[in-house]
């Protein structure tokens, strides 16, 4: 202010209207170095001084207009300069605040922040980066990396990793998740993930990098432990798989051996059944033929004696001898009936001569006659396409089923159903007796049931036995039919 006033007084004696320029210079200088308030005060005092000093000149008519215009211009310029200075002051204050905030963030960040040269020297580093690398302060970190090739030669564990980093940033201007193993203080190792931006000069030449660094050592150790666990698990799985494969091979071999044994036993059983049936057929034939012929001869002799005794002789002796002959004839007749029954049970000739259907019809009628239990056959089949062995197996299962009905069922009626379904012959035997229980079906001592089931299985068939809750028992045997060509051959046989 005093400077502006002194300049104004001195200039009055030297010049007239140029004094306004001196006043403006004083205001500008005050505003620049003193701030807003000194500039405003300098402006006011300068205006007052101008009015006092220039009052005589202002009263002259010839100069009034020009001087007033000069004062107005002076006031406007002073106001503009003051406003510009206010804006600049506020901008500087905001900049200082931003710098303070950035510095606070830089100092307290939980990630490492850095700026390096292309050659590998640290320009700036925050405290977190220094602590991350094992140094007490950023200054110590910067000092430790003063040599130009520090980052290239000693920082990265993997050779050439620094060159890969530079190449990636130079090509893309940015880099994220650049994971590397590095050497930190005292040659300790750690894993980091770098995020970097390229710093270039006005010509676009790469001059440095700035970015952040994150410590991922724990994550890498966890991943390594996970990989080791995975490898160990795979190793164990391979070993276990090999063991299981060996066990499976052993089990498979055992199963195959059991299957072969079962097949051998089944074949042996089938052979025994075949031999047994052949033996029964032979015995039935011998009984029927040889013993029947002998008994027939005896009957003929008895008839001859009876004829001779009918002629006139001693009446008493003749009557006694006639009674003996009659009794003997009756006994021989019963013997012949027994022989026929035994022969039929051993091997019914009707099965070989007329087939399975006729044999079942005969068996049903014979069962009714002998047991007094009603027996009905339901079928619309004219012929059955089974081989001799399979037909014999079905017939024997029927005989065993009827025997069980007679012994255990206490039934009044038995119904037989013979039908064909989906390439199989199905014989169903149903009674109205007390019914078989599950315990009796699964009892290993039920040899009759086991024999029936084995007969069916032996020729590729199945046997199902079901108790009808106190309302009887159902036996279902399924036997595969012969194909057309084989059926014709079986009929011819």
Secondary structure, DSSP 4 states (H G I P E B T S, - for coil): -HHHHHHHHHHHHH-STTHHHHHHHHHHHHHHHH-HHHHHHHHHHHHHHHHHHTHHHHHSTTTHHHHHHHHHHHHHHHHHHHHHHHHHHHHHHHHHHHHHHHHHHHHH-SSEEEEEETTS-EEEE-HHHHHHTT-SSHHHHHHHT-STTHIIIIIBSSTTHHHHHHHHHHHHSEEEEEEEEEE-GGG-EEEEEEEEEEEE-TT--EEEEEEEEEE-HHHHHHHHHHHHHHHHHHHHHHHHHHHHHHHHHHHHHHHHHHHHHHHHHHHHHHHHHHHHHHHHHHHHHHIIIIIHHHHHHHHHHHHHHHHHHTSSS-HHHHHHHHHHHHHHHHHHHHHHHHHHHHHHHH--HHHHHT-HHHHHHHHHHHHHHHH--EEEEEE--S-----HHHHHHHHHHHHHHHHHIIIII--SEEEEEEEEETTEEEEEEEE-SS---HHHHH-TT-HHHHHHHHHHHHTT-EEEEEE-TTS-EEEEEEEEPPPHHHHHHHHH-
